[in-house]
């Protein structure tokens, strides 16, 4: 069994790895070592005996999706301004809301209803109404399922982020969705990590590493962070003076240490006790460089993602890299923003259009690109945040914004077995609460697992003698109506 409490003897292994400049990023290495069956052998969750590796696993039933790209929108996009038109809210603009409201910032709170400042229009054959702030999303409405009834029940960022990403509201130390997917499925690529995270150059998102944590699972199921600047993966490539013969000698020395360790601790398969060969890292050193080289893409592809425009260049490059990664067998890729740019408490008139300009074109381009390459049927794309916004004004009506709202908000899915050209669920007439076909985080997670061929009730990990699951609610359901 995997035992995180065990520590290596104060001999030479850890010191050697920490101090030697040859070292590869530990999470990436764990992926590779796992493939060679060099990691812990636990009691498994699957229908067949299994070790901790990232080779493809047998699913419970035939999968529709083979990979997933999650475009996580930290902060809570204002659904009534973007994806969920509320004409009644516009009619009641400036009047006092008669319903109960939970505020996060009581000193700036009011019950004055705030209609949207932007117009909605029907698009596509499906006729889905989308705000003028998202013209590129409007162009792919026939490819997406727009869920307008998401509900966490919590207004806070961290509590809802953890609910959406890890299955239980507010609790840290649990594996993320990406960890569960790679644990249950493995990876189609043996040269790249199965789970990759693309943060923003300006810094980490709210809740930082908890967003891609492996929790109590072995570290090969943690998201491997792809840095926005060189070195893109820390400690992946050794310096020039340690390559070649020097690297070979270091690898041989590590093998000697491992053999000694085996004699002292027979039967132990802990990660730190089984770093058997750095030669496995050579495959990733080459594959990662190739996957990240977007200069190989055509000028038309660069334009599609907005790499020729200042506003969209950064996010567009990451969306393009995400496509290249899943194209090369990476199982789960997640993009994050710095901090929470959708958290529009003030000056929503300027801040909301700004983040839309940066993200709308690249997100839509990803779906278009996957479709034209014949990949959309097998790649699930997710766009959404952890909460939405309230229908009332926060602060001054002219210069204010909207407070948090976890009672009802929107997200969209495309590809990977999702039915396109449809909306699902509703919020009330002012967009405050989800009232029809409510989708909670555990429903979303159960549906994602189903698309990947896994039964959320059968997928578990044995931790401290207890079966732990991503989907913990006994009432969680697969949202069958949105499946193709």
N, C-alpha and C positions, 0 to 999 in steps of 0.2 A: 504493500500500500504506500501511496505517496505520503510522506510525513514531513511537513514544512518545519517542524520543530527541531529536526536533527541538524546538526552543524558539522562541517568537516573538521577534522582534527587540525590543530594549529600548526600544520606542517607547511607544505610548500605549494599546494595546488592553488588555493585562493590567492595567496600572495603573488604567485607566479602569473596568474591570469590578470590580476589587477594591475600589476606593475609592468607587464610586458606589452609593448606598443603593438604587438602583433594581433591583439585581441579583436574578435568580431563582436558585434552587438549581441548580447546574451539571448535576447528573445528570438532574433533571427536564427541564431545558432541552434536554439532549442528546437525550432521547426525542422531544421535539417537533421539534427541528431535523432529526433523522434522518428523520422522516416526510416532510419537505420535500426530501429528497435533498441535504442540505447537508453531509453528513459523508463520511468516507473511503470509497473504493470499492476493496475488497480482492478478491483471488481468493477466491471464495465456496465454501461447503461444500455448497450446494444443487444440485438437479438443473436449475436454471434460473439465468440470470445475475441477480445481485442486488447491491444496494447496502446499506450499513449504515443501515437504517431499521427502524421497528417496525410497518410495515404488514403485514397478514396474509400469510403465505407459503404456498406450495404444499407439502403434506406428501408423504412417500414413499408413503403409502397412507392410506386413510380413517381418521381419528382417532375414538376413542371419547370422549376427554376434550377439553375446550376451555379449562379453567382448573384451577388447583390451589391448595389452601390447605394449607400444612404447619404443623402445630402441633408445633413441635420442643420436646422435653422434656429440657433440658440436665441432665446429672448422672447419668442412668442409673436409670430406674425399676426397682424391685425386682420382677421378673416373677413370682417364686415367691410373692410376697405380693399380687399384683394380677391377673395374667392367665394364669398357668401353674401350676395346682394340683399340689402334690407331696405326696400322702399318705404316700409312703415317707419323705420328708424329715421329716415330722412324727413318724413312728414312730421314726426314728433320732435325734431331737432330743437333744442333749447328748453323743452318742457321737462318737468320733474318725473323721473322714473318711479313707478309705483311698486316695483318689486324689491325684494331684499338683495343687497349687494354686499359681497365680501371684499374688502379693500386690503391691499398690501401697504399702501402709503396713505394713512388716514388723514394726515395733515393737509394733503393736497386733494383730498377726495371731494366729490360732489355727486349729486344724483341728477345732474343736468344731462339729458340725452344728447348725444353727438352724432349727427348723421355723417355719412361718408362725404369727403371732399372730392371724390373721384367718381366718374361715371362707369357703369357696367354695360356690357353689350354681349349679345349671344354670338357664339362662334362655332365653326365646324358643322358637320352634319348632325351632330348630337344636340347642338344648340345650347351648350353650357355657357352660362354667363360668367365673364371674367372682367376684372377691373382694367381700366386703361393703363394702370401702372404695370401690368404684366402682358404686354403685347406678344411676346414670344411664347409664353405659356398658352395664350389664346390660339396660337398656331398649331398646338399639338393636343388640343382637347379631345380629339377623336382617339388619341392613344392612351389617355390617362383615365383612371378612376379617381374622381374627386370626392373624398370623404368629408362631409360637412358636419359630422356628429361625433368628433373625438371628444373624450371626456376623461380627465384624470381625477377630478374632484378636489384638486389642490391648486392654489394660486401661486405657490412659491416655485422658483426656478429649480433649485437642486432637488427638491422632493419629487417634482414631476419628471425631471431629467432621469433620475434613477428609476422611476416607475416605467418610463418609456424604454430605457436602455437595459434595465436589469430585472424587471419584473415585479419589484416591490417598492413602494413609495418610500423615499427618504433614507433607505438603508444602504450604507456603504459596505464594501467588501464582498459584493456578489459579482459573479461573472456577467459580462455584458452580452448583448444579443450576438455580436460577432464571435465572442468566445464560444457560445453555445453552438452556433452554426459550424464552426471549425472543429469543435469537439465531436459533434455528432456526424459530420460529413467528411472531414479531412479536406484535402486540397487536390485539385487537378494538376497543380504545378509542384514539382519536386525541386525547383530551382529558386523559388520565391516564397516568402512567408504566406501563409493562408489568409491572414487577417492584417490589413494594412490601414494605417490612419494617416490622413493628410491634413495637418493643422494649418492655420493661417500664418503667414510670415510675421504678423504683428504680435503674436502671442497665443497662448492656449485659450480654449473656451472656458466658460463657467463650469466649475466642478472638475476642471483639469483632467488628470489621468483617470479619475473614476469613470469617465466616459468610455474608456476602452480597457478597463481592468479585466483580468482573468479571475479575480476573486480568489477562491480556494482551489481553483483548478491549477494544474501545472502551468508554468510560464510560457510554454510553447503555444498556448491558446490566448495569450495576451496580444493586443494589437501592436504591431511593429510600427513605430512612428517614422514616417518619411518626412524628414526635415525639409523646410522650404528652401534652405540654402545648403551649400556644400559644407561639410560632408552630409549628404542626404540621409545616410544611415550611419550612426556613430560607430566608429571602430570597425567598420566593415573591411576596409582595405589597409594593409600594413604599410608603413613608410617604406620608401625605396630600399633603404639599407637593411631591412628585415625580410625582404622577399627572396625567392629562389632557395638557395642552399640553406640559408639561415632559417627560413620558414620550415623547411623539411626537418632540420635538426630540432627545432622547437616542437614540432609535431611528434617526433620520435620520443622526445623527453616526456611529453604529456602522456604518451602511451605507456611508458615505463611507470610513471606515477600512478596511472589507473590500474595497472596490473598489481602493484603493491597494495593499492587500496582494496582491490578485490580480495586479496588474501586476508587482509585484516577484517573485512566486512563482507563475508560471502552472502550472496543473495540480495544485497542492497542495490536498488536501481534508482535512487534519488538523482535528480538532475545534476546537482553539484558534484555527485560522486561518479558521474558517467560522461564526462567530457572526453570522449575516446579518440576523436580525430578531427583536427582542424582542416583536414583535406576536404571535408564536406563543404566548408565555407567557400571553396574556390568556385563552385557552381554558382553560388549566389553573387559573388563578386562580379562575375561576367553578366549574369542575367539581369541583375538590378540596373546596371549601367545602361544596358540596351533598352530595357522597359521604360526608363525615364527620359530617353532621348527623343523628345518630341520634334526635333529637327527633321526626323525621318518622315514626318507627316507632310501632306501636300499643303500648298498655299491655300487651297479651297477649304481644307479642314481647319486650318488656323483661323480663317475668316469666319467659318461656321461657329467656332467657339468664342469668337471675339478677341482673339489674341492680337489683332491689329488695332484695338481700341484701348485707350488708357483705362476706362472704367471697368472693362470686363476681362482684361488681360490676366490678372492674377487668378481669379476664380475659374476662368476659362481654361487656363493651363492645368489646374488641378483636376477639373472635370475630364479633360483630355487624357491626363495621366491615369485617372481612374479607369477609363475605357481600355487603355493599353494594358493595365494590370489584369483586369478580368479576362481580357483577350488572351492573356498568357497563363491563365489558370488560377489566378488568385480568387479565393472564394468570397471574401467580404472586404469591401473598401468603404471607408467612411470619411466624409469631408466635414470639417468643423470651421467655424468662424472664430476670430479672436473675440474674447469676451462674449457679448450678446447684442449684436447690432439691431436685432428686431425688437429690442426692449424700449419701445418708443413712448416713454413717459412724458416727454416734452417735445415741443417743436415737431410734431408728427408731420406737419405740412412739408417740412424739408427732409427730415430724417428717413421717413418711409420711402419716398421716391429715390433717395440716394442708395439705399441697400437694394432696392428693386433693380435699379440700373446696373448694379454690379453683378447680380446673380441671375436675373431672368433669362438673358440670352444664353449663358453657358449651360444652365440647367436644361433648357429646351433643346439646346444643341446636342446634349448627351443622348436624349431620347431619339432625336432625329438620326444621329450618327449610328446608334445601335440598330435602329430600324433599317437603315440603308445598307448596313453590313450583314443583315440577317441574324443579328445577335439578340434582338429585343425579346424574342419569344422565350429565351432562356436566361436573360439577365433581368432581375427585378430591380427597379429604380424606386427609391423612396425619397420624398421631399416633405419636410414638416418639422415643426418645433415641438417643444414640450407643453406649451400653453398657447392661448390666444389672448385677446384683449377685451376689455369691458366696453359696453355700448355707451357709457357715460364719459363725460369730460374729466380729465385729471388736470388740475391747475386752471389757468386762465383759458376761457373758450377759444380765444384767438391764437394763443401761442402754446397751448397745452398739448396733451396727448391722451393716451389711454393706459389705464392700470392693467394688472395681470388678470387673466381669466382662465381657469382650468375647467370650467363647467361646460364649455362648448367651443370647439375650434376646428380648423380644417387641416387636412394633410392630403397628399395625393400619391398614388402608386401607378406604375406603368410597367408593362412587360412581365415576363416570368410567370405567365398563367393568369394575369389580372385582366379583367374585362375592361376594354377601353371604351371611351365615349359615353361615360355615364357619371352621374352623381349619386351619392349614397348618403342617406341620413339627412336630418334637418336640425337646425337650431330654432329657437322661438322667433317671434316676429321682429325682435330687436337684436338677435344674435347673442343673447346672454347664455342660454342653457341649451344643451343638446336635448331634443325632445322626441326624436324618432330614429329608430335603428341606431341606438347609441353604441359606439365602439370605444371600449376601454383599452388601455395598454396591453392587458393580457389577451384580449381578443385579437389585437393587432399581431402580437407575438405568436399566438396559436395559428393564425392565418399564414404568417411568414413561414413557420416551421412546416405547415401543411404543404405549401408550395414547393418546399424542398424535399418533400417525401417523408416527413417525420410527424409522428403522432405526438402532440405536446404532452399527452398523459403518460406516454411510455419513455420519453426522453428524460433521464435523470442522471445525477452524478452522486456517487456515494461519498459523503463527507462526514467524518466523525461518526460513522456507523448509521447515518441517516440519509435517506433519499432526498436530494435537493433538486428542484426543478426551476426552470425559467418561468413557466406559467404556473402560478401558485393558486389561482382562484379556481375553485371547483365549478364555478358558473361560467368560466371562460369558454368561448365558442370560436370555431372557425367561421369567418364571415363568408358563407357560401355564395351569397348573392353577388359578390364582386369578382368571383372566379370565372374565367372564360370557359 
